[in-house]
Amino acid sequence: MRASRLAESVLAASSSAFAAAASGRRRLAAVHFSSSGRGSPTTSRITVASAMADEQARGPMVGGIHDAPAGRENDLATVELARFAVAEHNSKANAKVELERVVKVRQQVVGGFMHYFTIEVKEEDGAKKMYEAKVYERAWENFKELQHFKPLDA
């Protein structure tokens, strides 16, 4: 009879821990039971730990590069940073390209934000071309710097 109670307790704890893992929460379930054998009581502990939730439930890892949330390409702050990247490129390379649109945005947390843009620009001859730009920003210090601006390989 004790064995069936033990099995039910372990099953209940396991189910609870795995349900917590599926819902994205960390949880530790412990089951305690006692058994008497040959006059000396012993206590055993069975611990069931849940698996960690996936990255979406926890949020992005600090320092990791991740895609920005959907719709960020049209965000005013994002477009302004992309315009800054184009203006800095034009200044440094003595070029005259114009921002057409932001295609993709990725971000990285590094003592500020590193923004990775895939942008479409219009070159002097009117041709549209895709570029990659990388802008480092510390908004609280009103600091931004163009790190990289290169055409995408065709």
C-alpha contacts under 8 A as a table, 3 or more apart, distances in Angstrom:
res1	aa1	res2	aa2	distance
1	M	4	S	5.42
1	M	5	R	6.62
2	R	5	R	5.18
2	R	6	L	6.15
3	A	6	L	5.03
3	A	7	A	6.14
4	S	7	A	5.02
4	S	8	E	6.14
5	R	8	E	5.04
5	R	9	S	6.11
6	L	9	S	5.09
6	L	10	V	6.15
6	L	33	F	7.15
7	A	10	V	5.19
7	A	11	L	6.04
8	E	11	L	5.08
8	E	12	A	6.02
9	S	12	A	5.10
9	S	13	A	6.13
9	S	31	V	6.64
10	V	13	A	5.16
10	V	14	S	6.01
10	V	31	V	6.49
10	V	46	I	7.62
11	L	14	S	5.08
11	L	15	S	6.02
12	A	15	S	5.14
12	A	16	S	6.10
13	A	16	S	5.05
13	A	17	A	6.14
13	A	29	A	5.68
13	A	30	A	6.84
13	A	31	V	6.80
13	A	48	V	6.93
14	S	17	A	5.17
14	S	18	F	6.10
14	S	29	A	7.46
14	S	48	V	6.04
15	S	18	F	5.22
15	S	19	A	5.95
16	S	19	A	5.15
16	S	20	A	6.19
16	S	29	A	7.34
17	A	20	A	5.09
17	A	21	A	6.27
17	A	27	R	6.03
17	A	28	L	6.55
17	A	29	A	6.09
17	A	48	V	6.71
17	A	49	A	6.34
17	A	50	S	5.02
18	F	21	A	4.92
18	F	22	A	6.18
18	F	50	S	5.62
18	F	51	A	7.34
19	A	22	A	5.07
19	A	23	S	6.27
20	A	23	S	5.13
20	A	24	G	6.38
20	A	25	R	5.25
20	A	26	R	6.43
20	A	27	R	6.22
20	A	50	S	6.95
21	A	24	G	5.20
21	A	25	R	5.57
21	A	26	R	6.19
21	A	27	R	7.36
21	A	50	S	5.33
21	A	51	A	5.40
21	A	52	M	6.16
21	A	53	A	5.96
22	A	25	R	7.58
22	A	53	A	7.05
23	S	53	A	7.63
24	G	52	M	7.13
24	G	53	A	4.50
24	G	54	D	7.24
24	G	57	A	5.94
24	G	58	R	7.68
25	R	52	M	7.44
25	R	53	A	6.59
26	R	50	S	6.35
26	R	51	A	7.36
26	R	52	M	6.27
26	R	53	A	7.45
27	R	49	A	6.66
27	R	50	S	5.96
28	L	47	T	7.47
28	L	48	V	6.40
28	L	49	A	4.99
28	L	50	S	6.55
29	A	47	T	6.19
29	A	48	V	5.49
29	A	49	A	6.44
30	A	45	R	7.12
30	A	46	I	6.06
30	A	47	T	4.63
30	A	48	V	6.25
31	V	45	R	6.16
31	V	46	I	5.48
31	V	47	T	6.44
32	H	43	T	7.36
32	H	44	S	6.40
32	H	45	R	5.13
32	H	46	I	6.72
33	F	43	T	6.23
33	F	44	S	6.13
33	F	45	R	6.94
34	S	41	P	6.94
34	S	42	T	6.05
34	S	43	T	4.85
34	S	44	S	6.63
35	S	41	P	6.01
35	S	42	T	5.98
35	S	43	T	6.82
36	S	39	G	6.26
36	S	40	S	6.02
36	S	41	P	4.50
36	S	42	T	6.47
37	G	40	S	5.76
37	G	41	P	6.30
37	G	42	T	7.67
53	A	57	A	6.14
53	A	58	R	6.73
54	D	57	A	5.71
54	D	58	R	6.69
55	E	58	R	5.14
55	E	59	G	5.60
55	E	60	P	6.28
55	E	61	M	7.69
56	Q	59	G	5.21
56	Q	60	P	7.06
60	P	64	G	7.14
60	P	66	H	6.88
61	M	64	G	5.40
62	V	108	Q	7.44
62	V	109	V	5.79
62	V	110	V	7.79
63	G	108	Q	5.77
63	G	109	V	5.12
63	G	110	V	5.87
64	G	108	Q	5.73
64	G	109	V	7.15
65	I	106	R	6.59
65	I	107	Q	5.52
65	I	108	Q	4.57
65	I	109	V	7.76
66	H	106	R	5.44
66	H	107	Q	5.52
66	H	108	Q	6.52
67	D	105	V	6.24
67	D	106	R	4.25
67	D	107	Q	6.30
68	A	72	R	6.34
68	A	105	V	5.60
68	A	106	R	5.07
68	A	107	Q	6.15
69	P	72	R	5.85
70	A	73	E	7.62
71	G	74	N	5.88
71	G	75	D	6.95
72	R	75	D	4.97
72	R	78	T	6.81
72	R	105	V	7.00
73	E	78	T	6.46
73	E	79	V	7.11
73	E	102	V	5.42
73	E	103	V	6.37
73	E	104	K	6.16
73	E	105	V	6.25
74	N	78	T	7.01
74	N	79	V	6.59
74	N	102	V	7.24
75	D	78	T	5.25
75	D	79	V	6.25
76	L	79	V	5.17
76	L	80	E	6.11
77	A	80	E	5.07
77	A	81	L	6.27
78	T	81	L	5.16
78	T	82	A	6.24
79	V	82	A	4.99
79	V	83	R	6.11
79	V	101	R	7.97
79	V	102	V	6.85
80	E	83	R	5.01
80	E	84	F	6.15
81	L	84	F	4.92
81	L	85	A	6.26
81	L	135	V	7.46
82	A	85	A	5.00
82	A	86	V	6.36
82	A	99	L	7.60
82	A	102	V	7.19
82	A	117	F	7.18
82	A	119	I	7.66
82	A	133	A	7.81
83	R	86	V	5.10
83	R	87	A	6.11
83	R	99	L	6.42
84	F	87	A	5.09
84	F	88	E	6.05
85	A	88	E	5.20
85	A	89	H	6.09
85	A	133	A	6.70
85	A	134	K	7.75
85	A	135	V	6.80
85	A	146	L	5.83
85	A	149	F	7.49
86	V	89	H	5.05
86	V	90	N	6.10
86	V	97	V	7.00
86	V	98	E	6.95
86	V	99	L	6.65
87	A	90	N	5.07
87	A	91	S	6.15
88	E	91	S	5.03
88	E	92	K	6.11
88	E	146	L	6.72
89	H	92	K	5.20
89	H	93	A	5.75
89	H	94	N	7.74
89	H	95	A	7.23
89	H	146	L	7.84
89	H	149	F	6.72
90	N	93	A	5.38
90	N	94	N	5.23
90	N	95	A	4.45
90	N	96	K	5.60
90	N	97	V	6.69
91	S	94	N	5.36
91	S	95	A	6.99
92	K	95	A	7.87
96	K	123	E	6.58
96	K	124	E	5.80
97	V	121	V	6.17
97	V	122	K	5.55
97	V	123	E	4.56
97	V	124	E	6.06
98	E	121	V	5.31
98	E	122	K	5.12
98	E	123	E	6.61
99	L	102	V	7.94
99	L	119	I	7.37
99	L	120	E	6.40
99	L	121	V	4.55
99	L	122	K	6.48
100	E	119	I	7.56
100	E	120	E	5.43
100	E	121	V	4.97
100	E	122	K	6.37
101	R	119	I	5.91
101	R	120	E	5.36
101	R	121	V	7.08
102	V	105	V	7.54
102	V	117	F	7.01
102	V	118	T	6.31
102	V	119	I	4.51
102	V	120	E	6.38
103	V	117	F	7.44
103	V	118	T	5.38
103	V	119	I	5.21
103	V	120	E	6.82
104	K	117	F	5.75
104	K	118	T	4.99
104	K	119	I	7.00
105	V	115	H	6.99
105	V	116	Y	5.73
105	V	117	F	4.84
105	V	118	T	6.59
106	R	115	H	5.96
106	R	116	Y	4.92
106	R	117	F	6.53
107	Q	113	F	6.63
107	Q	114	M	5.64
107	Q	115	H	4.71
107	Q	116	Y	5.98
108	Q	113	F	5.67
108	Q	114	M	5.03
108	Q	115	H	6.62
109	V	112	G	5.83
109	V	113	F	4.85
109	V	114	M	6.42
110	V	113	F	5.79
110	V	114	M	6.72
111	G	138	R	7.50
112	G	136	Y	7.29
112	G	137	E	5.75
112	G	138	R	4.64
112	G	139	A	7.41
113	F	136	Y	5.86
113	F	137	E	5.19
113	F	138	R	6.44
114	M	134	K	6.83
114	M	135	V	5.75
114	M	136	Y	4.44
114	M	137	E	6.25
115	H	134	K	5.59
115	H	135	V	5.15
115	H	136	Y	6.25
115	H	137	E	7.64
116	Y	132	E	7.24
116	Y	133	A	5.91
116	Y	134	K	4.62
116	Y	135	V	6.67
117	F	132	E	5.66
117	F	133	A	5.06
117	F	134	K	6.21
118	T	130	M	6.93
118	T	131	Y	5.79
118	T	132	E	4.69
118	T	133	A	6.48
119	I	130	M	5.67
119	I	131	Y	5.34
119	I	132	E	6.35
119	I	133	A	7.50
120	E	128	K	6.61
120	E	129	K	5.64
120	E	130	M	4.52
120	E	131	Y	6.27
121	V	128	K	5.56
121	V	129	K	5.49
121	V	130	M	6.32
121	V	131	Y	7.27
122	K	125	D	7.93
122	K	126	G	5.63
122	K	127	A	5.60
122	K	128	K	4.45
122	K	129	K	6.39
123	E	126	G	5.29
123	E	127	A	5.44
123	E	128	K	6.22
123	E	129	K	7.20
124	E	127	A	7.38
129	K	151	P	7.40
130	M	151	P	5.98
130	M	152	L	5.66
131	Y	149	F	6.81
131	Y	150	K	5.53
131	Y	151	P	4.09
131	Y	152	L	5.07
132	E	148	H	7.46
132	E	149	F	5.64
132	E	150	K	5.37
132	E	151	P	6.08
132	E	152	L	6.23
133	A	146	L	7.59
133	A	147	Q	7.52
133	A	148	H	5.24
133	A	149	F	4.33
133	A	150	K	6.59
134	K	146	L	6.15
134	K	147	Q	5.31
134	K	148	H	4.87
134	K	149	F	6.57
135	V	144	K	6.73
135	V	145	E	5.59
135	V	146	L	4.58
135	V	147	Q	5.55
135	V	148	H	7.16
136	Y	144	K	5.49
136	Y	145	E	5.22
136	Y	146	L	6.48
136	Y	147	Q	6.75
137	E	142	N	7.85
137	E	143	F	5.69
137	E	144	K	4.29
137	E	145	E	6.57
138	R	141	E	5.61
138	R	142	N	6.26
138	R	143	F	5.14
138	R	144	K	6.35
139	A	142	N	4.77
139	A	143	F	6.01
139	A	144	K	7.54
140	W	143	F	7.71
146	L	149	F	7.52
